[in-house]
Amino acid sequence: MYWDVKTVKPLSDYRIYVEIEDGRKGIFDLKPYLDHGVFRELRDVHYFNQVGILFGAVTWPHEQDIAPETLLAEMVPHGTEHSA
């Protein structure tokens, strides 16, 4: 699918850099999610840094995930803020 995530990299301050199959790139901030349900585990930076991709979605080992459509709706396009 064109909106599948093809690259994800953990950044500082609970953000991730993502690249979508259609060429879009951006920064997604997970801080708003860290106080909710299964996402609380992401507060552990070592666990947060285990981010990966499964079936086109951003995922972590204990089945937390961010769907591509959520990423597209909320990410800041790459280049409008510093990524490090």
Secondary structure as the mmCIF struct_conf table of DSSP 4:
data_model
#
loop_
_struct_conf.conf_type_id
_struct_conf.id
_struct_conf.beg_label_comp_id
_struct_conf.beg_label_asym_id
_struct_conf.beg_label_seq_id
_struct_conf.end_label_comp_id
_struct_conf.end_label_asym_id
_struct_conf.end_label_seq_id
TURN_TY1_P TURN_TY1_P1 TYR A 2 TRP A 3
BEND BEND1 ASP A 4 ASP A 4
STRN STRN1 VAL A 5 LEU A 11
TURN_TY1_P TURN_TY1_P2 SER A 12 TYR A 14
STRN STRN2 ARG A 15 ILE A 20
TURN_TY1_P TURN_TY1_P3 GLU A 21 ASP A 22
BEND BEND2 GLY A 23 GLY A 23
STRN STRN3 LYS A 25 ASP A 29
HELX_RH_3T_P HELX_RH_3T_P1 LYS A 31 TYR A 33
TURN_TY1_P TURN_TY1_P4 LEU A 34 ASP A 35
BEND BEND3 HIS A 36 HIS A 36
HELX_RH_3T_P HELX_RH_3T_P2 GLY A 37 ARG A 43
BEND BEND4 ASP A 44 ASP A 44
HELX_RH_AL_P HELX_RH_AL_P1 VAL A 45 PHE A 48
TURN_TY1_P TURN_TY1_P5 ASN A 49 GLN A 50
STRN STRN4 GLY A 52 LEU A 54
TURN_TY1_P TURN_TY1_P6 PHE A 55 GLY A 56
STRN STRN5 ALA A 57 THR A 59
TURN_TY1_P TURN_TY1_P7 PRO A 61 HIS A 62
BEND BEND5 GLU A 63 GLU A 63
STRN STRN6 ASP A 65 ILE A 66
HELX_RH_AL_P HELX_RH_AL_P2 PRO A 68 GLU A 74
HELX_LH_PP_P HELX_LH_PP_P1 MET A 75 MET A 75
STRN STRN7 VAL A 76 PRO A 77
TURN_TY1_P TURN_TY1_P8 HIS A 78 GLY A 79
BEND BEND6 THR A 80 GLU A 81
#
